[in-house]
Amino acid sequence: MLPTVSTIRVLAGSDDNNIKRDSIMAYATEIHASHGDITHRIAAKLKSAAQRFANYRVYRKTVSELSALSSRELDDLGISRSMIKRISLEAAYGL
């Protein structure tokens, strides 16, 4: 939440000719920090980090399992070794 800003008028003297003029000064009257906003942002960051880590684990597990297969088993699936990284990315991130 943004702070509320109010203005007041102050009389300021001019050095050259002693003529008083009005100038406007701004100041914050209230500053509210909602703890709920911070809590929600932290929770969202943690949830996002957990989701990224889960996606990464799916990627690593897919790479590991496909790499462990023999060339014949990969051929039976219609996969070449050069396709393992791309298939793993698709499985984990939907790319």
C-alpha positions in Angstrom: 0.0 0.0 0.0 1.3 3.4 -0.9 1.6 6.1 1.8 -1.0 8.8 1.9 0.5 12.2 0.9 -0.8 15.5 2.2 0.3 19.1 1.3 0.6 22.1 3.4 1.4 25.7 2.6 4.4 27.4 4.3 5.5 31.0 4.2 9.0 31.2 2.9 11.1 34.4 2.8 13.0 35.5 -0.2 16.6 36.5 0.4 16.7 39.2 -2.3 13.7 41.4 -1.7 12.0 40.3 1.6 8.9 39.3 -0.3 7.1 36.4 1.2 5.8 33.8 -1.1 3.9 30.5 -0.8 5.5 27.2 -1.5 4.0 23.8 -1.2 5.6 21.1 0.8 4.6 17.4 0.7 4.8 15.0 3.6 3.5 11.5 4.4 0.7 11.5 7.0 0.2 7.8 7.2 2.3 4.8 6.1 0.6 1.4 6.3 2.4 -1.8 5.7 0.0 -4.7 5.5 1.5 -7.8 6.9 -0.9 -9.9 4.8 0.6 -8.6 1.6 4.1 -9.5 2.7 3.0 -12.9 3.8 1.2 -13.6 0.5 4.2 -12.5 -1.5 6.6 -14.8 0.5 4.1 -17.7 0.2 3.9 -17.1 -3.5 7.7 -17.1 -3.9 8.0 -20.3 -1.8 5.3 -22.0 -3.9 7.0 -20.8 -7.1 10.4 -22.1 -5.9 8.8 -25.5 -4.9 7.2 -25.8 -8.4 10.5 -25.0 -10.2 12.3 -27.6 -8.0 9.6 -30.2 -8.7 9.9 -29.5 -12.5 13.7 -29.8 -12.3 13.4 -33.2 -10.4 11.1 -34.5 -13.2 13.6 -33.3 -15.8 16.5 -35.0 -14.0 14.6 -38.2 -13.4 13.5 -38.4 -17.1 17.1 -37.8 -18.3 18.4 -40.4 -15.8 15.8 -43.1 -16.8 16.2 -42.6 -20.5 20.0 -42.5 -20.3 19.9 -45.8 -18.4 18.2 -47.6 -21.3 20.2 -49.4 -23.9 20.4 -48.2 -27.5 18.1 -51.1 -28.5 15.5 -50.2 -25.9 15.6 -46.6 -27.0 15.3 -47.7 -30.6 12.2 -49.8 -29.7 10.6 -46.6 -28.3 11.6 -44.6 -31.4 14.0 -42.4 -29.4 17.6 -41.7 -30.2 20.1 -40.6 -27.6 20.3 -37.1 -29.0 16.6 -36.7 -28.3 16.8 -37.4 -24.5 17.4 -33.8 -23.4 14.5 -32.5 -25.6 12.1 -35.2 -24.4 13.0 -34.5 -20.8 12.5 -30.8 -21.2 9.0 -31.5 -22.7 8.2 -33.9 -19.9 9.2 -31.4 -17.1 8.4 -28.0 -18.5 6.1 -28.6 -21.4 8.5 -26.9 -23.9 
